[in-house]
Every structure is written in C-alpha cells, then in structure tokens.
Amino acid sequence: MGGSESKTPPPAPFPKLLPQEWRKGPWGNKERELQIVKDYQPSTEDVQLRFMLYGAVGAGKSSFINSVESVLRGEICSRAGVDAMVRESYTTSYKAYKIQKGGPRTYYPFVFNDIMGLEKDTSKGVRVEDIKLAMRGHMKDGYKFNPISTLSEDNQHYKRDPSLNDRVHVLVCVIPGSIAGLEDDSVKKLREVRLAARDMGIPEIAILTKIDETCPEVGKDIMNVYKSKYLKKKIEEVSGTLGFPPSSIFPVKNYHSEIDTNDDIDTLILSALRRMIKSGEDFVNDL
C-alpha cells in the first residue's frame, strides 16, 4: 500500500534581524537634532569648523555632502558632483562646500571639504601625502589633484602659513557598507591617513554608506539599521580592520534616487553630523 512518505519541513530561514536594537536608534528626534545644529555657534571666534571626507572611489563622499545639505535645507540638493558609473574618482579638485542657512550669504559655521578618492593603483587617485598637506591647512581651495605628484611648495595652491581656520578639524572616513571586505592595499592607505590624523591630534569618525544596498531589510525599512545582523558585523569588521571604535562608526543612507527628504534618513545623517560638530568643537577648544 503505497502511502506517501512524510517530508521533513524545510528549516526556518535564518533571521537577518535581531529582536532588539544593538544601538539605540535616534528615531523621532529629528526636529530636536536639527534645531541643535541650527543653533550651533563655535565658541572660538572667527573659526568655522572644517570637516574633510576621505575614502575609496565611489564610497559616497560627495553624496554625503549633498545629503547633509538636503537635511539642513529640507529639500534634495546635489551641488557636489557624483557619478552613477563609478570607475574613477569624479571629484578631481580640492573643494570646500558651505551650506546656506536662511538668507543669501548666510551660512552654517562649518564647511565640508571633498577630495579625490583613494585607489589601490599608485598612479591613480589622491596621494596620501596630499591628504596630509590638506589636513595641515597647506592646500588651497581649487587645487587639482595629480595622482603622480604631490602638491609642491612653489605651487600657487600651496598655503605657506595656514591659520587655524585653514586646518582640518575633523577627518571623516567614508566606507561603503556594500563592500565584501577591505582589501590590503586600501587598508594600508586608510590606516596611513588615520595615523597621520592621530599624530596631528585631529579627531575622526567613520561613515558607513549604502546601508540600504547592503542589507535588504534596511532597504525595506531604514529603522531596521540597528537591528541588522549584517550591519552590526560590518561595523565590527571596520573597527577591527581600521581601528575605529564602534561608537565612532555611523551608518547612514545617502540620498540618491529620492525626490523628497525623509525624517528617518535625516535622523541618521544628523546623528553623524552632531558628532562631527562636537568633535570639531572639542578639538579647536583644546588647541
């Protein structure tokens, strides 16, 4: 009597989300966080904080600047050029971005400096020595990066006696969460920049971008970011490889295809921005 054999049910899918957040999300605080940024004034007179972004080609440096501006202005902005077909760095010059606050010629008291992306090939991408010169304030706005030679003292874009305002006050390492792993050559360059910042006493944070591409659960709902097992593991990997404390690594989603801003995306960006402001203020006050 050919009775049908009982089939073993397939195993339950491995959960990709933790039941509780591994870091308390700043949800629902957008207006409060935004007001703190709007009210911020440096305690040191005539100083505007300078945040410099560095990282590999296509990491999302320019997109992060655009996203911060979008949050602060309440509309999608795209002043910093980005390239959807990333093969080489779209940013080729040293450029400072001020963000307008209220009326014309009124700006937030901080600027973002965008630089050419790092590449594995020594004949491509920004040179680590140029990043060090920019951190010390020797590089003028508009300098066109040369992958095969460093900014020289006789160049018109070399600033001989930089002021406190010219120096970088916070170094921001931008890392795409979508990368499978950090390659040795990339790690070597990123670590070299980090060690230079340490020697100069410059505070650092890391931004983990493309989190919605990295984790489908976050792509469905941005509020899953601090429940995502993958992102928790990725932050631990970045911490172990580059030496950033996990508390200094901020996952964000840059604005990309959206035509309107979103409170939860804004909240993650503001969380990173507030840490930059606090770190920069502490650095300037300690000088």
C-alpha positions in Angstrom: 0.0 0.0 0.0 2.0 2.9 -1.2 1.4 5.5 1.5 3.1 8.8 0.9 6.3 9.4 2.9 6.2 12.3 5.3 8.5 15.0 4.2 10.8 16.9 6.6 9.7 20.6 6.6 12.4 22.9 5.3 14.4 24.7 8.0 13.2 28.1 9.0 15.1 30.9 7.3 17.9 32.3 9.4 16.7 35.6 10.8 18.6 38.7 9.5 17.3 41.0 12.2 17.9 41.0 15.9 14.9 41.2 18.2 16.3 44.4 19.8 18.4 47.2 18.5 22.1 46.7 19.2 22.5 50.5 19.3 19.6 52.8 20.4 18.3 54.5 17.3 17.7 58.3 17.4 14.3 57.8 15.9 11.7 60.6 16.4 14.3 63.2 17.4 14.8 64.9 14.0 13.4 68.3 14.9 15.4 68.5 18.2 18.6 67.4 16.5 18.1 69.8 13.6 17.5 72.7 15.9 20.7 71.9 17.8 22.7 72.1 14.6 20.9 75.3 13.5 21.6 76.9 16.9 25.3 75.9 16.9 27.9 78.7 17.0 31.6 77.9 17.5 32.9 79.1 20.9 36.2 80.2 19.3 35.7 83.5 17.5 36.3 83.7 13.7 36.6 79.9 13.3 34.4 77.8 11.1 34.8 74.0 11.6 36.3 72.1 8.7 35.3 68.5 8.0 37.3 66.7 5.4 36.0 63.5 3.8 38.3 60.8 2.5 37.8 57.2 1.3 37.9 55.0 -1.8 36.5 56.0 -5.1 32.7 55.6 -5.1 32.4 55.4 -1.3 29.8 58.2 -1.2 31.8 61.2 -0.1 30.2 63.7 -2.4 26.8 62.1 -1.9 27.1 62.5 1.9 27.8 66.3 1.5 24.7 66.5 -0.7 22.7 64.6 1.8 23.7 66.8 4.7 22.8 69.9 2.7 19.4 68.2 1.8 18.7 67.6 5.5 19.6 71.2 6.5 17.7 72.9 3.7 14.7 70.5 3.7 15.0 69.7 0.0 17.0 67.4 -2.1 20.3 69.1 -3.1 23.1 67.9 -5.4 25.8 70.6 -5.6 28.7 68.2 -5.1 29.1 66.3 -8.3 28.6 62.5 -8.2 28.9 59.8 -10.9 26.5 56.9 -11.1 29.0 55.0 -13.3 31.9 54.8 -10.8 35.2 53.7 -12.5 37.4 56.5 -11.3 37.1 59.5 -9.0 34.6 62.0 -10.2 36.0 64.6 -7.7 39.3 65.8 -9.1 39.9 69.1 -7.2 40.0 70.2 -3.5 36.8 72.0 -2.9 35.1 73.4 0.2 31.3 73.4 0.4 29.5 75.9 2.6 25.8 75.3 3.3 23.4 78.2 3.1 21.4 79.0 6.2 18.4 81.2 5.8 19.0 84.2 3.6 21.7 84.8 0.9 25.3 85.0 2.1 24.4 83.4 5.4 26.0 80.0 6.1 26.3 77.4 8.7 29.6 77.8 10.7 31.2 74.7 9.2 32.4 73.6 5.8 32.9 70.2 4.1 36.0 69.6 2.1 35.7 67.0 -0.7 38.8 65.3 -2.1 39.7 62.9 -4.9 39.1 59.2 -3.9 41.8 56.8 -2.9 42.6 54.0 -5.3 44.8 50.8 -5.0 46.8 51.7 -8.0 49.6 54.2 -7.0 49.2 56.0 -10.3 45.6 56.8 -9.7 43.5 58.5 -7.1 44.5 61.0 -4.4 48.0 60.7 -2.9 48.2 60.2 0.8 50.8 62.9 1.1 48.3 65.4 -0.4 45.7 64.4 2.2 48.2 65.1 5.0 49.0 68.5 3.5 45.3 69.3 3.3 44.9 68.3 7.0 47.6 70.7 8.0 45.9 73.5 6.0 48.5 73.9 3.3 46.1 73.2 0.4 44.1 76.0 -1.1 40.6 75.6 -2.5 40.6 74.6 -6.2 43.9 72.6 -6.2 43.6 70.0 -8.9 44.9 66.6 -7.6 47.7 65.0 -9.5 47.9 61.2 -8.8 51.6 61.0 -9.7 52.9 64.0 -7.8 52.2 65.8 -4.5 51.4 69.5 -4.1 54.7 71.4 -4.0 55.6 74.5 -2.0 56.0 76.5 -5.2 52.5 75.7 -6.4 50.0 78.6 -6.4 47.6 76.4 -4.4 50.1 75.9 -1.6 49.4 77.9 1.6 52.7 78.5 3.4 51.3 79.7 6.8 47.9 78.2 7.3 45.7 79.6 10.0 43.5 77.5 12.4 40.6 78.1 10.0 42.6 76.5 7.2 43.3 73.3 9.1 41.0 70.3 9.1 39.2 69.9 12.4 37.5 66.6 11.9 38.6 63.8 9.5 35.7 61.7 8.2 36.4 58.3 6.7 33.7 57.2 4.3 33.3 53.5 3.7 30.6 51.8 1.6 28.8 49.1 3.6 28.3 47.2 0.3 31.9 46.1 0.0 32.5 42.5 0.8 35.8 43.2 2.6 38.5 45.8 2.8 41.5 44.9 0.6 45.0 45.1 1.9 46.2 48.0 -0.3 43.1 50.1 0.6 43.5 49.3 4.3 47.2 50.4 4.1 46.3 53.8 2.7 43.3 54.4 5.0 45.4 53.4 8.0 48.2 55.8 6.9 45.8 58.6 6.8 44.4 57.7 10.2 47.8 57.5 11.8 48.7 61.0 10.4 45.5 62.4 11.9 46.4 60.8 15.2 49.8 62.5 15.1 48.2 65.8 14.4 45.6 65.2 17.1 42.7 65.5 14.6 39.5 63.7 15.7 38.0 61.2 13.4 34.7 59.4 12.7 33.7 56.9 10.1 30.6 56.9 7.9 29.2 53.6 6.7 27.2 54.4 3.5 25.0 52.4 1.1 23.4 50.5 4.0 20.1 50.1 2.1 22.0 48.3 -0.7 24.0 46.2 1.8 21.1 44.9 3.8 17.7 44.2 2.1 15.9 44.5 5.4 17.2 48.1 5.8 16.3 48.8 2.2 12.7 47.9 3.1 12.7 49.9 6.4 15.6 52.3 7.3 14.6 51.8 11.0 16.0 48.3 10.9 19.5 49.6 10.7 20.4 48.9 14.3 18.7 45.5 14.2 20.6 44.3 11.1 23.0 41.5 11.9 24.9 42.2 8.8 25.5 45.9 9.6 26.5 45.1 13.1 29.1 42.6 11.7 30.2 45.1 9.1 30.8 47.8 11.8 32.8 45.3 13.9 34.8 44.5 10.8 35.6 48.1 10.0 36.5 48.6 13.7 38.8 45.6 13.7 40.5 46.4 10.4 40.9 50.2 10.6 40.8 50.7 14.4 37.8 53.0 14.7 35.9 52.4 18.0 32.4 51.1 17.0 30.9 54.2 18.7 32.6 56.3 16.1 31.2 54.5 13.1 27.9 55.9 11.9 25.7 54.0 9.4 23.9 56.4 7.0 21.8 56.3 3.9 22.7 59.0 1.4 20.0 60.5 -0.7 20.3 59.0 -4.2 17.0 58.5 -6.1 14.6 60.2 -3.7 12.9 63.5 -4.8 11.9 64.4 -1.2 13.6 64.1 2.2 12.6 61.5 4.8 12.7 62.1 8.6 14.3 58.7 9.4 17.0 59.1 6.8 17.6 62.7 8.0 17.9 61.5 11.6 20.8 59.1 10.9 22.6 61.9 8.9 22.0 64.4 11.8 23.4 61.9 14.3 26.7 61.7 12.4 26.8 65.5 11.8 26.3 66.2 15.5 29.2 64.0 16.4 31.4 65.9 13.8 30.4 69.2 15.3 31.1 68.1 18.9 34.4 66.5 17.9 35.5 69.6 16.0 34.5 72.0 18.7 36.4 70.0 21.3 39.5 69.9 19.0 39.5 73.7 18.5 38.9 74.4 22.1 41.8 72.2 23.2 44.4 74.0 21.0 
